[in-house]
């Protein structure tokens, strides 16, 4: 009789914990990574290939719109227009 009561109590605690975990997971958004930057593949000489599909004039690049933390741990890229 005591084994049956003990088993019911333990299974109830496990069920409550799993339900709480499910509810917490649906409320809190999942974050895959806490990093604020990404790695960009570079060529062996440190250059990067970029293809611009359509451009009818000069491109307006607004670096101030990029988050400060995006460039926190990286070295600046050297740009050469060909």
C-alpha positions in Angstrom: 0.0 0.0 0.0 2.8 2.4 0.8 4.6 1.6 -2.4 1.5 2.4 -4.4 1.1 5.8 -2.6 4.8 6.6 -3.1 4.6 5.8 -6.8 1.6 8.0 -7.3 3.3 10.9 -5.5 6.5 10.6 -7.5 4.5 10.3 -10.8 2.4 13.3 -9.9 5.5 15.4 -9.1 7.1 14.3 -12.5 3.8 15.2 -14.3 3.7 18.6 -12.6 7.3 19.3 -13.5 6.8 18.3 -17.1 3.7 20.5 -17.4 5.5 23.5 -15.9 8.4 22.9 -18.3 6.0 22.8 -21.3 4.2 26.0 -20.2 7.5 27.8 -19.5 8.8 26.7 -23.0 5.7 28.2 -24.7 6.0 31.5 -22.8 9.8 32.1 -23.1 11.1 32.4 -26.6 13.9 30.0 -27.5 17.3 31.5 -28.1 19.7 29.5 -30.2 22.7 31.5 -29.4 23.6 34.5 -27.2 26.2 35.8 -29.7 25.6 39.2 -31.4 27.7 38.4 -34.4 28.1 35.8 -37.2 31.0 34.4 -39.0 31.4 35.3 -42.7 33.3 33.0 -45.0 36.4 34.6 -46.4 38.8 33.6 -49.1 42.3 32.4 -48.3 43.7 35.9 -48.8 41.1 37.5 -46.5 38.9 38.8 -49.2 35.2 38.2 -49.7 33.3 37.6 -52.9 30.2 39.8 -53.3 27.8 39.9 -56.3 25.5 42.8 -56.7 22.5 41.7 -58.8 20.8 45.0 -59.6 22.1 48.5 -59.2 21.0 51.6 -61.2 23.3 53.9 -59.3 25.4 54.4 -56.2 24.5 52.1 -53.2 23.6 53.9 -50.0 25.2 52.0 -47.1 24.2 53.1 -43.6 26.6 51.6 -41.1 25.0 53.5 -38.3 21.9 51.3 -38.6 23.9 48.2 -37.6 24.0 47.2 -33.9 27.3 48.1 -32.1 27.7 44.5 -30.9 27.8 43.2 -34.4 31.4 44.4 -34.9 32.6 44.0 -31.3 35.0 41.1 -31.8 35.9 41.4 -35.5 38.6 43.1 -37.5 37.6 45.6 -40.2 37.3 44.3 -43.7 39.4 45.9 -46.4 37.2 46.9 -49.4 38.6 47.0 -53.0 36.2 48.0 -55.8 37.0 46.5 -59.2 
